[in-house]
């Protein structure tokens, strides 16, 4: 079996007990102390130091390690039982004991079985009772698979509690887990479980299991590894340090989590030192998993504690209030489970109605009786038609003026994504981007925007009449796409506007986080340093491909909403105010009040003023990375000015771009997608990231695959000056390395995106995508460049799908390494054409550019007027079409032709030319080298659309 005791890059094993010697005699029971914490997780008396230091993988893969270990045990013990094997056979099977040792630690952090269950299996195996051990293992496997557990019989000698537990495992109701942090005895744990069974009622909509850990370290480890947890009950009796033998990586991750929490100055002083420990643990868990509901169960001083702890804990209970806690847990999960709009649309579909409004398809009216389109309902089902309606009154609500179920659904989404407000969008993030631009920006205000952002931002800037100042991302010429915009370039442009006396014109910065190719910014740092230069700057983060990031403890740190929340908390502290004052003394001359040279501002991490206004917006394509029907998107708002005038302009923009007939099925899917990520988002995202690492590892290790393909790492995608972390695929090295990189580096790579360089195949990316992956094997991908293909895992990716892709890549590699069968169709012996460098944005033509400073023309600012150029390019008498060859000759002779429109090739997927831009030889060379099937804004028969120069326009008239 692979993955239980694998090498350090496998991304499989998470807990590292010392392996038993093959053929050695194990103990009958794994060592455990009275609290349930394991003194040693191996069968030996003590693991060797080298074994403890070995780090075979990341905690994020615990779900897979746990599943594989149970599955292997089932296979191995069944084989032994059938063959009539004796103890010497199993003693020699080191994999069995490694699996048991791993599970011994893992099951401490998961509900349902526990460490004693694993110990009992080990004892049965040691006694040669293979059939009974196999039955116990099968129960665990069936639970993990979600299959039915066979009924027990009278012949099964089980205690009353064991029978109750077995019956519980047959329950099919949705199940979650509750973490209890308390140092208790084995008998105390049994009592808690017994009480839990007694509390349950057949009418409860959900059931839950307890995960009982004795220490703060174990609580953090459980939060990092067990995604089934939805609540945590802290009882002050816990201790601090774990007695489990954890992997070095997990132990480091636990320490990193603790380091992020410090004592609060408002923490109440109490004669009980445990109060501070309780609060620190609560803050640590809230930082890791904000979706966890925290409860405190105390004894003495509960009345005095309650008021001080309200903001940390949902409720404070005495130990005898078990039933109230039970009801609170179920009630809270019901709030998470609630989908107000989906429930309303489902009830509407079941209710008899007479349709006397537009929409003939409503309730299947124009379809069900038709002889010609009956296949419509056959394919999509009747429920889709029953749910179609134009009604906006009653429980269905109106998207444009919500007061009921849609309003509530949006409020629940805001809670889930950490926003102040959230708005549903049913025609994609392209529209969401236009809504935000129109809501924030007025004509002639400056917007700083990444030039290689999605075309919707360019179109939005044209529509609003904003002056566009393009920011240049660093180019990745070897793979023909761009990275991200370095922070110092953003700061320098802001400083340039300040020096020119135009900083007040700069309204907003728009950046893509993460980029299509997976480059991720540090939004908190970007916003903090930009606000230090312009305290009222507005930020729009295009997170079209990053909606999933909210639901993992590490990736969450780099989302716009979390960054805004953290900044808001930071600005409210006295420590920050002092640090800000000290820094301003360095940045400004005490005598003249003049700012220090730009180099000083660029070389220092700037602090925002305490009175800075946080105005942050994020647009997300929910349908791209979470569960939603196509075009389902959200706008998340964290704007401190929203209730002071910004809300009106936002609603006007929302009304401008939102259909009066929104698709209710998309709205319902957004509602359901929100429920899913609140209930199981962590589980889905950690699986998504883990499977991506599996794919990367397979390509990097397979002899044939690594000969043909190359996985691009951070070393390829992020220049060294923007990285502090030496490891180029941090997640593959473990959660702690991953955490460190996402905390320190200016840019990081989204690990769910695997970019594979394919030069070794001899074909270009477009051909590889269409002719091989899609046409021959049905593999769908979004993005290619000249010599790369981007593979993305998502929350719907399965292990089988990854295995199939690896199998397909091996088949393709075999063909590409024996090119005779492909020679006639693809000239595989000819190297792929070398792409010219990616062209930077040249400049706006003088008619549309910023005014040139008379005193120093070199200080001209880069903003230009997209809208005027756009409409100039739509007037037929004002333009001409020029073929590339002729246009090249004009450029060579010194002319500066001006683009009349947007030219957007796919790939790379952003406008290479925009209205009013000067066309350069670099742009023409790049376009000539492209071999792509789709170029928007360019007709190969006619050539480029060019605005006529003023003299030629007059001559034409």
N, C-alpha and C positions, 0 to 999 in steps of 0.2 A: 504494500500500500504506500502511495506517495503522500506526503504532506504531514505525517505525524511526527517524524523525526527527520525533517528535511534540511537542506543546506540553507545558508543565511539569506538567499535571495528568492526563496520559493514563494514567499507570501502566504504560507500555509499555517505553520504551527505558531501558537501564541504563548503557551505555557511550557516551561522547560523543566520537567522533573528529571532527575538523574536516571539514565537508562539502566535496567537490570542486566547483569551479565547473562549472555545466552547460556542456557543450561543451568543457571543458578537456581537455588531454591528460594522462592519468595516467601514472605510472611503470609500467614493466613488472613491477616487483616492489615490494611494500611494504617500507619500510625496516625492517631488523632488525639487532640487534647480535649479537655472537658468543654471547651467553648464551641467546638465544632471546627475550629481552625486547625489546619493540618500542620503538625510540627515538622514533618518530612513528607514530601509527596512521592518519594521513591520507595522501593521495597528494601533498599539498603538502609542502614542506620543513618547515613549522611551522604548526600551527593558530593562528588568531587568539585573542587573550586572551578576547574576548567569546564565542567558540565554546567555549573550555574551561570558562568559568564557567556556561554554559547547562546546566540540569539537567532533562532531560526525563522523569525517572521514577525508579522504585525498583528496586534490584537484585533484589528478590524476583520481579520479572517477567522475569528473564533467560531462564527456560525458554520463555516465550512469544516474547520477542524473538528468541531463537535459532531457534526453530521457524519463525516467520514470515519471518525473513530468508532461511533456506534455501529455504523454499517459494516466496518471491517470486523468488529467483534462478532456480529451476527453471522457473517460469512465463515469466519475462522472457527467459531465454537460449533456451528452446525456441522461443518466438515469433520470436526473431531468427534462429535456425538454419533454421526452416521458411521464413521470408520471404526468406532469402538476404541478410540485412542485412549492412552493412559496419561497419567500426570507428566511423565517424562517428555511426552510430545509437546504439551502446552508449555512446559517449563523452558523448552528449547525455542519456543516461538517468541522472540523478543518483541515483535510487533504487537502481540496481544498485551504484554505488560506495559509497553510504552503507551498504548491506547488507554489502558486503565489508569495509568498515572496521569496522563493528560486530562482525562475525564474527571479524575479525583479533584483536581483543582478547578476545572471549568465548571463543574456542576455546583460548586459553591456559589457561583455568580448567576445561575439560571434557576428558574423555578421548575417544579414538576417532579424531580427525582432527588437531587441532593447527594452529598458526599457519601452518606451511609448506604445509599442504594448501590453505589459503585463498590464500596467496601464489601457489601454482602455478595455481590457477584464475584469479587476476587476470592472470597472465602469459599464459595461454592466450587469455583474452578480449582482451588487448592485442594479441596476434598474430592475432586474428580466427579462432582455432580454436574455434568455438562448439560443434561437436559433441563434441569431447573435454572441453571445460569442462562441457557439459551432462551428460555421463556421470559426471564426478566429483561434480557437484552432486546427481545422482540417487542416487548411493551414500549421500551424507550424508542426504538426505531419507528414503530407505528405512530407514536405521538409526534415525532419529528416529521414524519411523512404526512401527518394529518389523516391517517387511516384509522379505522375502527379497531379498538383493542378488544380481543376476544373475551367473552364473559368468563368469570371464574366459576368453578364448580364446587360442590361440597367436598370433593376430594382434595381441593387446594387448601392446604392448612394455613390459613391467613388469620391474623388477628382482626378484631372489629375495625380498628383504625386502618389496617391495610386494605380491608374490603371497601371501606369508605373512599380511600384514596383511589382504588382501582375503578370504582364506580364513577368517581370524578373524572378520571381520564377518558371515560366514554362519552362525556358531555360534549355536545357539538356547539354549544353557545360560544360567541366570541370571547376570547380569553386574553387577559393581560396579566402583568406581574407587578407586584408591589415590593419595593425594597424596604426591609426593616434593618436598621442599624442599631445593634445592641449586643453587648457581651452577655450571652446567656448560656445556660447549660444545655446539654443534649435533651434533658427532660423538659426544660423550658421551651425549646424549639418544638418538641413534640406536642406540648400543650398548646402552643400557638396554632399549629396546624389543626389540631383537634377542634379548637374553638372556631377556626375558620370554617370547617365543614359544618359545624352547628349553625353558623350565621347564615349560610346560604339558604336560598329559598327558590323553589321552582319558578316563581314569577320574576326573579331577577333576570334582566336582559343580558347581563354579562357575568362572567365568573373570573376570579383571579387567583393566582398562586402567590405565596410569600417567597421572597428570596431573603434569607436571614444571614447577615454578615456581622462579624464581631468588631471590626475596626474601621476607622475612617479611610485608611488605604484601601481596604476591601470594598468599601462603598464606592469610592472613585473608580476602582477597577471594574466593578459591576456596571457603573454608568457608562464607562468607555467601551464595554464589550457586549453588554446585553441590551439589545434594542427593544425588547418586549416590555421594559419597565415604563410605566406611565405615572407612577407615584412613588414617593419615598416617605417613610415614617421614621423619624429620628428619635431614639430614646437615649437619654443622657448617659446610659451605662456603658457606651462603647469605649474602646481604647483607640490609640492612634495608629500604631504600626502593625502591619500584617505579619502573620506567621506563615503565610503561603510562600512557596518557592516559585516566584514569578520569573518570567523572562526578563532579561536586562532591559529590553525595550519597553515592556509594560511598566516595569518599575520606574523607568525614566519618565514615561508619560504620566504616571501618577504624581511624581514629584513636580513635573511641569504644571500640572493642574493645581496642586497645592500652592505653588509659587505665585499663581495669579490671584490669590486671595490674601488680603491683609485685614487686620483688625479695623473695624470701623470706629471713627471717633465718637459715634453715637451709641456704641455698644454699651449696654447697661452694665454697671459694676455690680457684681453679686458675690456673696460669700461662697457661692458655688463656682469653682473654677471651670466646671464643665460648660457653663453658659457660653463662654467665649469659644470653646471648642465646638460646641453645637452650631454657633453662628458661622464660624469659619467653614465648617463642613457644608452648611446650607448654602453659603455663598459660592463655594466651589462647585457644588452640584448644579446650582442654578446657572452658573457660567458655562458648564459643560452641556447641560441638557435643560434649556429653559422650558421645554414642554413638560418636564416633570413637576407634578404637584407635590409640594413639600408640606408635611404635617409634623408637629412636635407632640410627643406623648411624654408628659412630665408628671412628677408627683408633687413635691413641695413647691411653694411659691408660684403656682400656676397663674394666680390672679395678677401678681405683679409683673410676670413675664409677658402676659398676653399682649398688652398694649405696645410694649417695646418691640415685639417680634412680628407684628401684624404684616409688615411689608415683606417679610421673608417666608412666612408660613401661611398657608391658607387657613388653617385652624390649629389651635392648641387644645389637646385633650389630656384628661387624666387617664391612668392605665385602666381604670374600670369602665371607661366609655368605649368599649370595643364595638358595640353595635352602632353607636353614632359615627365612629370612624368608618365602619363598613358602609353605612348609608352615604357618607360623604364621598367615599371612593367611587361608589357606583354612580352617584349623582354627577360627579365631576366628569367621569368618562362619558356619561350621557350627553353632557354639554359638548364634548369633543366630537361625539358621534353624530350630533344633530346636523342635518342638512336641510335647512328650512325651504330653500327653493326647490330642490329635487323632490322633497316630500310633497310640496304643494303641486308640482306638475304631475306627480304620480297619482295623487288623489284626484286631480282634475281629469286625468285620463280614465279613471274608473267611474266617474260621475256621469249619469245621463245628461245630455244637453241638446239643445236645438241651435244650429249654427245659422245665423242670419247676418254674417259679416263677411268681409273679404277673406280669402284663403280657402278656395274650394277643396284643397287637400286635407283641410282640418277634419279630424275624426274619420278620415278615409273616404269622405263623401264622393270625391271625383275619381277614386281609385278602385274601391272594393267592387263596384258593380261593372267595371269596365272589362270588355273582352280583350282589350289591346294592351293594357299596362298592368294586368294582374300580377305580372312577375315583379312589379315594384314592391307590393306588399309581401309577396313570397320571399323576396330577398331580404328586405329590411325589417319585416315584421309589423304587425298591426299596432303595437305599442307606440312606435315612432309616429304613426299618423294620428293616433288618439291623443298624443301629447302636443300635436301641432295646433296652435291657436293664435289669434290676433288679440285675444283678451289681455288687458293689462290691469283690470280691476280685481277686487277681491284678494284672494290669497296669492295670485300670480304676480302681482306688483308690476311696476313699470321701471325699466332700466334707466330711463331718462329722468324720472322723478320718483325714486324708490322711497316707500314709507313702510313697507312690510317685509315680505320674505326675502326679496333681493337685498334690501338694506341690511337685514340681519345676516345674510350670507356674506356680504362684503365686510361686515364688522368681524365676523368669525375669521375671514381670510386675513384681515389686518392683524388680528391676534396671532394667527399662525405664523405670519411672516415678519412680525415685529414692527409693523407700521403704525402710524397714527391713524391713517385712513387707507382704504384699498378700494379700487374701482375695477369692475369687470369690463373687459373689452371683447367684443365678439367678432371683430374683423382684423385681428392680428396685432402684433407689436409695431408694425409699420404705422398703423393708425394711432396706437398708444404714444409713439414718439411724436407724431404730429400734434396730438392733443397737448402734450406737455410743452412743446416749443411754443405753440400758439398761446397757451395760458401764461407763459412767463415772459416772452420776448415781444418787444414792440419794434416797429420799423426803425432802422438806423442804429439800434443797439448792437453791440458786438457780442458774438458768440464764438468762443474758442472751441474747436471741434477737431477730433482726430480725422485726418483726411481719408483714412481707409475704413471709416465706419460704414454702417449699413446705409444704402441709398436713401432710405426714408428720412434720415437726418438732413441730407443735402436737399431733398425735396421740401422738407419742413422749413429749412432756412430760406429757401426761395419763396415759399408761401408767406412767411411772416415778414419778409423784407428786412431781416436782420443782416448786418454786415458780418460776413463770414471770415474768421481768421483761422486758417487751417494749421493744425499741429502735425508735425511729421513724426511718425513712429519709426523706430529703428528698422532698417530693412534686413531681410534674410534672403539675400540674393541667390544663395545656393539652392534654395527650395522654392523661390519665386513667390514668397508672400511676406507680409509685414508682421512685426511684433507689436509692441505697444509704445506709448509715448513716455519717454523718461520724465521723471518729475522735474528735473532741473530745466528741461526745455519749457515746461509749463510755467515754472516760476520765472524763467528769464523773459518769456513773453509778457507776463503780468508786469514785471519790472520795466520792460520797454514801454508799455502803455502808461505806467506811472511817470516815467521820465518825460514822456511826450505830453503829459497833462491830460491824458484821455482815459485814465483808469476808471473814471465814473461812467464811461460808456460801456465798459465790459459788464455784461449782464450774467452770462452763464457759461459753464464749461460742460461739454458733453463728451463722455468717454465710454468705450465699450468694455464691459467687465463681465465675463471673460470674453476674449476675442473668439472668432470662429475657430481659430486654431489652438485655443486653450491657454492663451497668455492671460494671467490674472494680476490685476493691480492690487495695491494696498490702499483701499479707499479712505481708511481713517487717516493715514499719513498724508495722502494727497489733499484731502479736504482741510486738514489741520494747517498745512503749510500754505495753501492758497488763501485760506481765511486770514492768515497772518499778514498777507499783503492787501487783500480786499475783503473786509469782514462781512460784507453783505452779498457775497457771490453765491449764485444758485448753482446746484450740481444736478445734472441728469446722468444717471448711470444706466446704460443700456445693458441689462442683464438677461437678454433674450435667451442665452444659452446657459444661464447660471441659476435658474430658479431652484434647482435641487440643493444648492449649496447651503441653504438655511438649515438643513436637517442633518448635518454632520458636525460634531464638536469642533473640528479643525477648519473645514471649509467655511463654516458660518462666520468666522472672524473676518473674512474678506467680502462680505456682502454689504451693500450700501446701507440697509436698515440697521444692522448691528453696528456698523461704523458710526452712524448718526447717533445711535443710542449711547455708545461709549463716549463719543465726543460731548454729548450733552451732559453726561455724568461728570466728565473731566472738567468741563468749564465751570462747574458749580462748586469746585473744591478750593479751599484756601491755598493749598500747596501749589496748585496750578497758577493762581493769581500771583503768588510770590515769584514763581519761576518766570512768568511772563514779564513782570516788572524788571527783573534782573536782566532778561534777554534784551528788552527794549533799550536798556542803558548801553548795551553793546552795539545795538543796531542804529542808534541815532546819536549824533554829536550833541553833547550836553550844552554847548555854547550856542551853536547855530540852529540846532534842531534838524539839520540836514541828515538824510539817511546815509549810512555807510555805503561804500562801493558795492556794486552788484555781487562781486566775488564773495563778500562776507555773507550776504543773504543766501547765496547759492551753496556755500560750504557749511551752513548751520541748519540744523533741523528746527524749523521755525515753529513757534507756539502761537496758536490763535488767541486773540484777546478774549477775556472772560465774557465780554458783552457781545461777542460775535453772534450773528443770527444764523441758525442752522436751517437751511432750505434745501432739502434733499429729496429727489424723486428717483424712483427706479421703475423701469419697464421690464416686464418678464413675459416671455413666451411660455406660458404654462404648458401648452401643448407640445413644446419641443423636448422638455426634460422631465415633466411630471405628467400625471394623468389628466387629459382633457381632449375633447374633440378638436380637430384642426381649427385654427384661428382663435382658439381660446387663450386670452392673455389677461394680464393684470397690470395696473398702475399702483405702485405703493408710494405713499406720501409721508414724509417726515419733515414737515415744514412748520416752523414756529410762527410764521406769518400767515398761515392758511386761514385762520379765523379773523384776520385783520385786513381783509380786502382781497387776498389771493384766491379765496374760495369762489368768489363771483366770476373772476376771469377764467378759473379752471372750468367751472360749470358751463360757461359760454363756449369754451373750446370743446368741451365734451359733447355739448349739443351739436356743435358744428360738424363733428366727424362721426357721430354715432347714429346708426340707422334707427328710424322710428319703428322698424320691424326687426328687432334683434332675434337671432336664432335661440329659441328657448332651450334647445337640446345642448347647445354650447354652454349656456349659463348653468344648466343642471350639471354638466360635466365639470365645470369649474368648482361648483359647490362640493361635488363628490371628491374631486381631486384634492381639495383642501382637507376634507375629512381623512382621506387616506394618509396624507403626509403627516398629519398630527398624530394619527394612531400608529403608523408603521414606517414613517419617513426615514428614521435612522436605520432601520433594518434594510430597507430598500437601497438607500444610498451607500451604505457600507458594502453591500453586496455588489453594487454597480462598480465601485472603485476597486474592489478586490478582483473582480473578473477582468477588469482592464489590465491589472497587474499580471494576471495569469496569461493573458494574451501577449503582453510585452515580453514576459519571461520565456514563453514558448518560442516566440520568433527569435529571441536573442540566443537561445540555447540549441535549438534544433540544428543539426549539422547542415542540412540542405537549406533551411529557411534563412539562417544567418549568412549563408553564402549568396543568397539571392536578394534578400531584403535587409534593411537596417532600421531599427527603431530609433527615432530621433528623441533625444533626451533634453533636459534643461541646458546642457552644454551646447547643444545645437540650436536651441530656440531662444536662449537668453544670453546675451553677452556677459562675460565674466564680471564686468564692473557693476552689474545689477544683481549679483548673487553673492551671498556670504556662505551659503551651504555648499560644501564640496561635493556631496553626493548628488548625482545628476538625475536620479529617480528616487526621491526621498521616501515615498510611500513603500517602495519595494524593500527598503531597508528597515521599515518598522514605523509604528505610529509616532514614536518620539522624534525620529529624524524628520518625518513629515511635518509634525507640529513645529519643530524648530525652524524649518525652512519657511513655513507659512507665517511665522512670527517675525522673522528677521529680514528676508530677502525683499528687494523692491518689487521684483516680478517672480511669479511661480507659474508652474504649468499644471493645469487641471489634469489630474491623473486619469480621469475617465476618457480622455482623448489620446489616442495612440496614433501618432503620425509616423507612417512607414515610408522610407525612401526606397524607390523602386527602380533606380537607374540600372541595377543589375539585370532587369528583365529585358531591356532594350526597347521598351515601348513607353509612350508617354502616359501621363495619368488619366487623361480622358479616354484613351483606348483601353487602358487597364480596367477602368471603371465600367464602361459600357460593354465592350466586346468580351471581356472575360468574367469579371465579378457578376454583373447583372444578367447578361444574356446566357451565359453558360451555366452559372451556378445559383442564380437568384439571390446573390448577396447585394444588399442595397447600402450605399454610402452616400453622404451628402457632398463631400468636398474632395477635390483633387487639385493639385497644382501640376506644373509641367512634369515633375519627377517625384511627387508624393501622393499618397492616399491617406485620408483621415478616417480612422475607424473609431466610432464612439460607442461606448456602452451607456445604457440608461437603466432606469429602475425596472424596465421590463425585460432586460437581457437575462438569459438563462445560461446555466453552465453548458447545457447541450448546444446552445447557439454558438458559444465560444469554441466548443470542441469542433463543431461543424466548420467554422471559419478556419480554424487551424488545419483541419483536414483538407479544405479547399486550397489553402495557401501551399500546402505540401504538394498537392497534385499540380498546381500551377508551376511551382518551383521545379518540379521534375521535367515539365515540358520546356520551360525556359532554359534549363541546363542541358537539354537535348533539342536544340532548335530546328532540327531538320524538318520536322513535321509542320513547323510554323514559318519556315523560311520563305515560302512562296507568297504568303500573305503579309508578313511583317519582316522587314529587312533587319533581322536581329543582329546581324554582324556589323551594322552601321551604328555608331554611337549616337545617342540622342543629341539633338542640337543644343548647344549651350545657350541658355537664356541671357539676354543682356540684363544689366542691373535694373532693378525696379526704379521707375522714374519718380522723383520727388515732385511735389506740386510746383510748377514753374512759377507762375505769378498771374494775377489778374491783369488784363490789358489796361492801359492808362485810363480809358474811358470809364472803367468800373472799379478801379483801384483806389486805395487811400491816397490822400493828398501827399505829394512829395515835399518834405521839409526843405525850404529854400536854403537854410543855413548848412544842412548836411543831408544830401539826398540818400546817403547810405542808411539813414535812420528811418526810412519809410516803413511804416507798419504794414502787415500783410493782409489786412482785411479788405474785402471787396463786396460788391453789390451783385449778388446772384440773381435777384429778381429782375432788375433792369436788363441784365444780359439775357436772362431767360426769355423775356417777352420780346426783346430785340431779335432773338434767334427764331421766333415763331412767325415773323412777318416775311412773307415770301420775297418781297422786293428787297429785303435787307440781307439776304443770304445767298450763297451759292454752294453747290456740291462740288467737291474737288477730290479726285482719285488720289490714293496714297502716293503714287509716283510723282505726280505733279506737285502735290503738297510738299513732298520732300525736296523737290527742286527749289520751291519758293523759300523754304526754310534755309536751305543751303546758300541761297543768294542774299540772305539777310532779312527777308521778310519775317514778320511776326503775326502769322495768321491766328485768328481768335475763334475758339470753339463756340458754336451756336447752341449747343445742347449738352446733355449728359451722354457720355459713352461708357457703358459698364459691361466689361467682359466677364463671363463666368467660366472658369476662375479668372481673376482672383475675387470677383464679386463686389468690388467697390468702383465708383466712377473714376476712371483713369483721366477723363476730361470732364469739366463742368462748364456751364455757360460762362462766358467771359474770360476763360483761361487761355493763356498764350500756348499755342501748340509748338512743341520743341522737337528737335531731332530725337531726343531720348524717348519721348512718348511714342513717336512713330516707329522707332526701332523695336520698342517693347511690343507694340501692337502687331508689328509684322511677324514677330517670332512666335506669337501666340497661336496655338493650334486648338481652338475651342469651338464648340458647336453653337454657342449662344453668346451674342454680343448685342446688348440693348443700346439703341441710339446710333447704330451704324449699319448702313446698307452697303454691302460689298459691290453692288452694281453701280451705285451712285458715288460712293466715297464718303468723305467727311463733310458734315454740314458746317460751313464757316461763315462768320459775319463779315460782310463786305467792308473793307476800309472806307473811311469817310470820302476820300478822293474818288474811289471807284464807284461808290454809291451815288455821288453827285454826277459823275459822268454817265452812269446808267440812267439817271433821271433825265 
